[in-house]
Amino acid sequence: MSRPTRTAAELIAMARAELKAHVDCPDGFEIEVIHSDAGWEFRGHGDAATVARPGYPECVAMLVQIGDHLGKQYDLKG
């Protein structure tokens, strides 16, 4: 049985909502969805100033966990 599909924008919105509930990500933290061997995954990034802000490493780590969780529930549409 296949999993439900979501667009990249929908997955990013879901990730942002979960991040907001768990960590305080710095302004400028960007999320993208990329195809991987296992289907898809999130990538978090920002400019040098964003990366240097407090909370950035925690935000990236939480994004990986959220991606693992959502990746088991949804396929990427398109």
VMD Tcl script that draws the C-alpha trace (Angstrom):
set ca {
  {0.00 0.00 0.00}
  {1.40 3.37 -0.97}
  {1.76 6.29 1.36}
  {-0.09 9.56 0.85}
  {1.78 12.18 -1.17}
  {2.53 15.78 -0.27}
  {4.12 18.59 -2.23}
  {7.47 20.00 -1.14}
  {5.67 23.14 0.09}
  {3.29 21.06 2.21}
  {6.15 19.06 3.73}
  {8.10 22.23 4.51}
  {5.04 23.76 6.18}
  {4.63 20.63 8.29}
  {8.32 20.74 9.26}
  {8.15 24.43 10.18}
  {5.12 23.81 12.41}
  {6.90 20.99 14.23}
  {10.13 22.98 14.54}
  {8.23 25.91 16.05}
  {6.82 23.58 18.72}
  {10.23 22.18 19.70}
  {13.07 24.65 19.02}
  {13.63 28.33 18.37}
  {15.15 28.46 14.90}
  {17.02 31.62 13.96}
  {15.57 34.00 11.37}
  {16.90 33.12 7.95}
  {16.80 29.35 8.49}
  {15.70 27.87 5.18}
  {14.33 24.39 4.48}
  {14.31 22.58 1.17}
  {13.15 19.12 0.14}
  {15.52 17.07 -2.00}
  {15.19 13.67 -3.60}
  {17.36 10.98 -2.04}
  {17.97 7.26 -2.51}
  {15.34 6.58 0.15}
  {12.76 8.94 -1.38}
  {13.20 12.47 -0.07}
  {14.77 14.39 2.81}
  {14.94 17.88 4.25}
  {17.98 20.12 4.04}
  {18.34 23.10 6.32}
  {20.63 25.98 5.50}
  {21.20 29.67 5.89}
  {23.74 32.36 5.23}
  {26.86 32.71 7.39}
  {25.12 35.03 9.86}
  {22.22 32.59 10.29}
  {24.55 29.63 10.79}
  {26.42 31.58 13.50}
  {23.26 32.36 15.49}
  {22.37 30.45 18.66}
  {19.99 27.57 18.07}
  {21.06 26.82 14.50}
  {22.65 23.41 15.26}
  {19.66 22.35 17.35}
  {17.31 23.42 14.56}
  {19.20 21.35 11.98}
  {19.26 18.31 14.28}
  {15.53 18.57 14.94}
  {14.86 19.00 11.21}
  {16.64 15.68 10.56}
  {14.43 13.95 13.14}
  {11.28 15.51 11.70}
  {12.34 14.47 8.20}
  {12.87 10.89 9.33}
  {9.41 10.85 10.90}
  {7.57 12.48 7.98}
  {9.55 10.47 5.42}
  {8.01 7.29 6.81}
  {4.51 8.76 6.47}
  {4.53 10.63 3.15}
  {5.91 10.36 -0.35}
  {6.95 13.46 -2.27}
  {4.46 14.51 -4.95}
  {5.94 15.43 -8.29}
}
mol new
graphics top color blue
foreach p $ca { graphics top sphere $p radius 0.5 }
foreach p [lrange $ca 0 end-1] q [lrange $ca 1 end] { graphics top cylinder $p $q radius 0.2 }
display resetview
